[in-house]
Amino acid sequence: MPNTKKEHEPDEKNPFIKQTIIEDKKGRNRSLISAACLAIVFGMVAGPSMALTSYIINKNMAGKKSKTTIEIPTEESSIETAEETESSEHVEDIVASAIESIDLSEKNLEHMYEALSRVAENKDSTIVKINAITTDTDWFNNTLQNESSYSGIIIAKSGDSFVVLTPNISIEGGIIVEFFDGSVKEATVLGTDQLTNLMILSVDISSMDEKVKSIEPIVLGNSYQLKKGAFILAIGSPVGVSRSMDIGNITAIEKNASFFDGYGRVIYCDKHLDSIGTFLIDTSGDLVAVVSNLDDNSSISMAYGISDLKMLIENMTNGVGSSYLGVRALDIDKAKAPENIPNGVYVSEVRADSPAYNIGIQSGDIISKIGDEEVNSIIGFKNIMEKLKPNQVINIKVNRSGKDGFTELDFETTIGARS
C-alpha cells in the first residue's frame, strides 16, 4: 500500500536533464476471440478480449467547457464486493474455454499490435513536451541552470486556452509547452497538489496555428471499469522520451487503496514506468490512469485511476482549493474489532506537519465526526473531505484508546489546502 512521507522529486526521475554552470544572476466475433487467444499465449489471459471490445463503447464527454471553468463528470465508486470478483472470474473462464478451438498465426498478432499502436498514435497530438528551467548551487557556489523535460497531456479546452495535466514541476524560470508540430508557448499555472504531485497548466492558443487549435483534448475515461488482464497503452514519457509509447496489460488492481484524506484505485501493469509524465489509456483512447506519487515511497510502476482524481483536477482547473487534513483512514472490521469499539474510521497514519498532526490527532485514533456529519466509512470520510473548503474551521471528534477504554476527544482545526 502506498505511503506518503516524502515529496517526489521530478528532476531525479527524469533522465533527460541538461545542467550547465551560469553566472550568478538569478510530462462475440472470431477476430475478437482470436486476438484474445494470441494475448493469452503471451501471458495475458482473458483480459485482452474484454479490452478489445472497448473499441465499440461510446465515449463519455470529458466535461462541459466554458471560457473560465470546466466541469468533469465523476463516476460512483464503491468498495469491492465478493460478487464482483466472482463475476470477473466467470467471464475469464468462458473466454478461456472459447479460445481453445481457435487457430493462431503470427499475422494475427502483428495486426493486433498494429491496431493498438494506432490508438496510441492517434492521441500523440494531445501530448505536449514541458520544458522547465530551475536553478541550484553546487559545492563550489556555482549557480547551476537545469533544463528539464517532461510530458503533459491536454485534457480540456476552455475558451482560447488548453488545459494541460502534468507533473508538479518547479516554475522558477517559467514553463514552456511544446506542441506536436514543434511550436511553443509559455504556460501559466492554474493549480497544484502536494499529495498527488500533479499540476494543471493553462496555455493560451489564440495566436497559435490552426493545426494546434484543432487538437481534440483526450477524454477522461472511467477507471472503475478497468479489468485485470486488459490491454493498457502508456503514452507521454513511458521510456523517458516525450511522445514515446508502450503496450502492456494490467496485472493487478488494488481497488480499495487507502490514500491520505481518501481512498482510490491503484493500477499495476507489466511495464516498469520509470519516468514521470506518463499516462495510461485504454483501447478506446481514453485516459484512465496517471503515473504519479499519490503516496510517497510507492513504486513508480503504479498508476492511479483517473476517476478518483477527477474532482481534484476540476478544482485545480477552476481555481478551487481542495481540502487537506492529512489523515490516512481505514474502515473498521467489526467482525475482528473489540465489541466496545466506537463507530468511525481508524486512523492508520497522520502526515507530518499536516493540520491533523498539528492539532494532535494520532495513529490509532478513531474519527467519528467531522463538523456536523457522522463518519462511518472511508467512503463517507472521502465525501466529507471533498465538501470541505481550505481555511474552514471545523470540529473533529475522535475516540482514543487507553487503559480504561476509549476516551472521546474534541479537536478544532483549520482545514488546509492541497497546494
Stockholm file with secondary structure:
# STOCKHOLM 1.0

chainA/1-419         MPNTKKEHEPDEKNPFIKQTIIEDKKGRNRSLISAACLAIVFGMVAGPSMALTSYIINKNMAGKKSKTTIEIPTEESSIETAEETESSEHVEDIVASAIESIDLSEKNLEHMYEALSRVAENKDSTIVKINAITTDTDWFNNTLQNESSYSGIIIAKSGDSFVVLTPNISIEGGIIVEFFDGSVKEATVLGTDQLTNLMILSVDISSMDEKVKSIEPIVLGNSYQLKKGAFILAIGSPVGVSRSMDIGNITAIEKNASFFDGYGRVIYCDKHLDSIGTFLIDTSGDLVAVVSNLDDNSSISMAYGISDLKMLIENMTNGVGSSYLGVRALDIDKAKAPENIPNGVYVSEVRADSPAYNIGIQSGDIISKIGDEEVNSIIGFKNIMEKLKPNQVINIKVNRSGKDGFTELDFETTIGARS
#=GR chainA/1-419 SS CCCCSSCCCHHHHCSCEEEEEECSCCCCCHHHHHHHHHHHHTTCCSHHHHHHGGGGSCCCCCCEECSSCEECCCCCCCCCCHHHHHHHHHHHHHHHHHGGGCCCCHHHHHHHHHHHHHHHHHTGGGEEEEEEEEEEECTTCCEEEEEEEEEEEEEEEETTEEEEEEECCCCTTCEEEECTTSCEEECEEEEEETTTTEEEEEEECTTSCHHHHTCCCCCBCCGGGCCTTCEEEEEESTTSSTTEEEEEEEEEEEEEEEEBTEEEEEEEESSCCCSSSEEEECTTSCEEEECSCSSTTCCTTEEEEGGGTHHHHHHHHTTCCCEECCEEEEECCTTTSCTTCCSSEEEEEECTTSHHHHHTCCTTCEEEEETTEECCSHHHHHHHHHHCCTTCEEEEEEEEEETTEEEEEEEEEECEECC
#=GC SS_cons         CCCCSSCCCHHHHCSCEEEEEECSCCCCCHHHHHHHHHHHHTTCCSHHHHHHGGGGSCCCCCCEECSSCEECCCCCCCCCCHHHHHHHHHHHHHHHHHGGGCCCCHHHHHHHHHHHHHHHHHTGGGEEEEEEEEEEECTTCCEEEEEEEEEEEEEEEETTEEEEEEECCCCTTCEEEECTTSCEEECEEEEEETTTTEEEEEEECTTSCHHHHTCCCCCBCCGGGCCTTCEEEEEESTTSSTTEEEEEEEEEEEEEEEEBTEEEEEEEESSCCCSSSEEEECTTSCEEEECSCSSTTCCTTEEEEGGGTHHHHHHHHTTCCCEECCEEEEECCTTTSCTTCCSSEEEEEECTTSHHHHHTCCTTCEEEEETTEECCSHHHHHHHHHHCCTTCEEEEEEEEEETTEEEEEEEEEECEECC
//
